[in-house]
């Protein structure tokens, strides 16, 4: 009889440990994919775009070695990743953003299986040859769910710096990112991020179901944010080609029809070269 209180105490500790947690999540990193060798310094060349552009779109392979684990005491907690239907829908949204541009000739959705983990620009050059594309839009994501009784935080590094995710109990932080590269020159043309924060209020009983729902909602919100930013970045990139033709060389594809915008950008590029040549002669 005297052992009952101790047994009860041990069971309570086990239960409380099972209800406690940490952080879990998944990611696909464009930094790890493009620059697998951290010691290698890649100097991008001058981007030379042939209009109208042929664009490829693909998801960066997920980094399975980077899974942030399962909830303490809750193996198989039912964490929801970015599903295949959601990926297909997202790539279609990205493709539609490019289809609205006069200077884009075609859009190719590249299966993720054609991208090798840490494949780098060698892998992209193979895809360039297979699909005949000029530039590629790489989509990556990072999601972390905080399931601890006290506040936690996570720093995620991107191409242009770090994002700090702060979270309390059952919070879900999501980052989506689209980077557009000229494959031949290995130059980043522009990027469009998207973020979301979902505040969860689940009990230990329905924690798994709540995390799955929060995960899906987090991805959906971040996708919408990224799509909106992508449309803005595409407009700004178009304007940059007009206003700063020295940044990117533009040529017309033989036999192609890039529309009024493509012709206008080509004309500006030729005008800039003419003025530059005249100044040298003067």
C-alpha positions, 0 to 999 in steps of 0.5 A: 500500500505504501508504494501506491503514492510513489507509483502514482507520482511516477505515472504523473511524471511520465504523463507530464513528460509526454505532454511536454514538447519541443519543436518539429518541422521540415524544410527544403533549402535553396542555399543547400541545393545551389551551394552544397560546398560551403567553401566554394566561392561562386562568382556569377557572370553577367546575365544575358537574357534572350527574349522571349524567355523560357522559364522552368519552375521546380521545388527544391528537394526536401532536406530529410536530414533536417527534420526537427524531430517529433514531439517528446513522448508523442512519436508519430504525432501526425505532422503534416508536410506540404503535400503533393497536391498543395505543391502542384497547386503552388507551382500552377500559381507561380506559373500563372504569374509568369504567363501574364508576362509578354516577354515569357515564351513558355513555362515548364514545370520540372518534376522534383525528382529531376532535382538531386539533393545538393545538386547545385548548378551542375544539376540545373545545367542538366535540366536546362539542356533537357527542357531548353529553358533559360531561367528557373524559378526554385521554390523552397519552404521551411516550417517549424511548429513550437510545442513547448510550454515556454517560448522558443525561437529559430533562425533560418538563413536565406540567400539574403540574410536570416529570418527569426521565427519566434514561437510559444506553445503550439505556434506554427511559423512558415516561410516560402521562398521563390528565387529566380536564376539565370542558369547560364550566368548563375546570377540571381535575378530576383526573389519573392518570399512569403511568411505566415504565423499561426497561433494554436490553442490545442489541448494534449488530447487533440494536439496531433489533429491541431498541428496538422490543421495548423500546418496546412493553414500555415502553408496556405497563408505563406503561399498566398503571401509569396504569390502576391510578392512574386507578382510585385517582384515580376513587375519591378523586374520588368521595370528594372530591365527598362530603366537599367539595361546595363545590369542585364544584357537583353537579346531577341530570340531568332524567330521569336515574338516577345511582344511589345515589352520585349521589343521595348527592352531590346530597343533600350538596350541597343540605345544604351550601347549606342550612347556608350559608344558615342561617349567613348568616341567623344 
